[in-house]
Amino acid sequence: MDKFRLSRDSQALYITLVASDRLSVFPSEPIKKVTCLALNEARNFGAFLIFAYVIMPDHLHLITSQPKSSAEVLRYVKGITASRVIDYLKQGNYQNSLAKLQHPQWKRKHRYSIWQQEKNVFSIFSEAAFMQKVNYIHLNPVRAG
C-alpha cells in the first residue's frame, strides 16, 4: 500500500458513533472485543484503514482513511458493528439488553438498533488536525476515568 498522505484528495475521516439514547452498550470486555473484531471486519470489507479508535461505554470514535465516500465507510462500520453486537447479545441470551435496543420494525425488518441516526463525520485534511483528533481519542478514556 502506498504511504498515506493527508490532502484535499485523500483526507482522513474522524467518525463518532453514539449508541441510541446514549445507552451503555459497551461496558464489558467481551462486548468490546466483539466490537474490535467487527471494526476489523468492516475495515477489511470496506478496504479502508483505521488509524486510531476508542470504544467508550456509550459511543466510539475512530479515524479512518477515505478510499470511498464517507457514507460507504459509515455503512460498513455501523452495519457490521451493529450486526455483530446484536448477534452476541442474542447468542448470550441478554434479553434485557436486547429489549433496550428494540424498536418497531423498519423497512429492512431490523428489530434492534445500536446507533443513533445522526452522522458525526468530519474530514481531516492536515497533519495538525489529524494529530489533535488522535490525541483526543487516546485521552477520551483517561478523561472519563
C-alpha positions as CSV (number, residue, x, y, z in Angstrom):
1,M,0.0,0.0,0.0
2,D,1.2,3.5,-0.8
3,K,2.2,5.7,2.1
4,F,-0.8,7.5,3.4
5,R,-0.7,11.3,3.0
6,L,-3.4,13.8,4.0
7,S,-4.6,16.1,1.3
8,R,-7.7,17.5,-0.2
9,D,-7.9,14.4,-2.4
10,S,-7.0,11.9,0.2
11,Q,-8.3,13.0,3.6
12,A,-8.9,11.0,6.7
13,L,-12.3,10.8,8.4
14,Y,-13.0,11.5,12.1
15,I,-16.1,9.5,13.0
16,T,-18.1,9.5,16.2
17,L,-20.8,6.9,16.6
18,V,-23.2,7.3,19.5
19,A,-25.4,4.5,20.9
20,S,-29.1,5.0,20.7
21,D,-30.4,7.0,23.7
22,R,-26.7,7.0,24.9
23,L,-27.2,3.5,26.3
24,S,-24.2,1.9,27.8
25,V,-23.9,-0.8,25.1
26,F,-20.1,-1.4,25.5
27,P,-19.4,-1.7,29.3
28,S,-17.8,-5.1,29.3
29,E,-14.5,-6.5,27.9
30,P,-16.3,-9.3,25.9
31,I,-18.5,-6.9,24.1
32,K,-15.6,-4.5,23.4
33,K,-13.7,-7.5,21.9
34,V,-16.7,-8.3,19.7
35,T,-16.7,-4.6,18.6
36,C,-13.0,-4.6,17.9
37,L,-13.3,-7.7,15.7
38,A,-16.3,-6.1,13.9
39,L,-14.3,-2.9,13.2
40,N,-11.5,-5.1,11.7
41,E,-14.1,-6.9,9.6
42,A,-15.6,-3.6,8.4
43,R,-12.1,-2.3,7.6
44,N,-11.4,-5.4,5.5
45,F,-14.7,-5.4,3.7
46,G,-14.6,-1.6,3.1
47,A,-11.0,-1.5,2.1
48,F,-10.1,1.4,4.3
49,L,-7.5,2.0,7.0
50,I,-8.2,2.6,10.7
51,F,-5.6,4.9,12.3
52,A,-7.0,5.2,15.8
53,Y,-10.1,4.3,17.7
54,V,-11.6,4.1,21.2
55,I,-14.6,2.3,22.5
56,M,-16.4,4.1,25.3
57,P,-19.4,2.7,27.2
58,D,-21.9,4.6,25.0
59,H,-20.0,5.7,21.9
60,L,-16.9,5.2,19.9
61,H,-14.5,7.4,18.0
62,L,-12.4,6.4,15.0
63,I,-10.1,7.9,12.4
64,T,-10.2,6.1,9.0
65,S,-8.9,6.7,5.5
66,Q,-11.5,7.5,2.9
67,P,-11.0,5.4,-0.2
68,K,-14.7,5.6,-0.8
69,S,-17.4,8.1,0.2
70,S,-17.9,8.8,3.9
71,A,-21.4,7.2,3.6
72,E,-19.8,4.0,2.4
73,V,-17.3,3.9,5.3
74,L,-20.2,4.6,7.7
75,R,-22.3,1.8,6.2
76,Y,-19.6,-0.7,6.8
77,V,-18.7,0.4,10.3
78,K,-22.2,0.9,11.6
79,G,-23.7,-2.1,9.8
80,I,-21.1,-4.6,10.7
81,T,-20.6,-3.5,14.3
82,A,-24.3,-3.4,15.0
83,S,-24.8,-6.8,13.4
84,R,-22.0,-8.4,15.4
85,V,-23.0,-6.8,18.8
86,I,-26.7,-7.8,18.3
87,D,-25.7,-11.3,17.4
88,Y,-23.5,-11.5,20.5
89,L,-26.4,-10.3,22.7
90,K,-28.8,-12.9,21.1
91,Q,-26.3,-15.7,21.4
92,G,-25.7,-14.9,25.1
93,N,-29.5,-14.5,25.7
94,Y,-29.1,-11.0,27.0
95,Q,-32.8,-10.3,26.8
96,N,-32.7,-7.1,29.0
97,S,-30.0,-5.5,26.8
98,L,-31.9,-6.5,23.6
99,A,-35.1,-5.0,24.9
100,K,-33.4,-1.7,25.4
101,L,-32.2,-1.7,21.7
102,Q,-35.6,-2.9,20.3
103,H,-37.8,-0.6,18.2
104,P,-40.7,-1.0,15.8
105,Q,-39.6,-3.0,12.7
106,W,-38.3,-0.8,9.9
107,K,-38.3,-1.4,6.2
108,R,-35.5,-3.9,6.3
109,K,-37.0,-5.9,9.1
110,H,-34.5,-4.7,11.7
111,R,-35.8,-5.1,15.2
112,Y,-32.8,-3.7,17.0
113,S,-30.7,-0.5,16.7
114,I,-27.4,0.2,18.2
115,W,-26.5,3.5,16.7
116,Q,-28.2,6.9,16.6
117,Q,-29.1,8.1,13.1
118,E,-27.0,11.3,13.2
119,K,-23.9,11.4,11.1
120,N,-20.9,12.7,13.0
121,V,-18.2,12.6,10.4
122,F,-15.6,15.2,9.8
123,S,-12.9,15.3,7.1
124,I,-9.3,15.8,8.2
125,F,-7.0,17.5,5.8
126,S,-4.0,18.4,7.8
127,E,-1.5,16.6,9.9
128,A,-2.1,19.0,12.8
129,A,-5.9,18.2,12.8
130,F,-5.1,14.5,12.4
131,M,-2.8,14.5,15.5
132,Q,-5.3,16.6,17.5
133,K,-8.0,14.0,16.9
134,V,-5.6,11.1,17.6
135,N,-4.7,12.7,21.0
136,Y,-8.4,13.4,21.7
137,I,-9.2,9.7,21.0
138,H,-6.4,8.4,23.2
139,L,-7.2,10.7,26.1
140,N,-11.0,10.1,26.0
141,P,-11.0,7.2,28.4
142,V,-8.5,8.9,30.6
143,R,-10.8,12.0,30.9
144,A,-13.7,9.7,31.6
145,G,-11.9,8.0,34.4
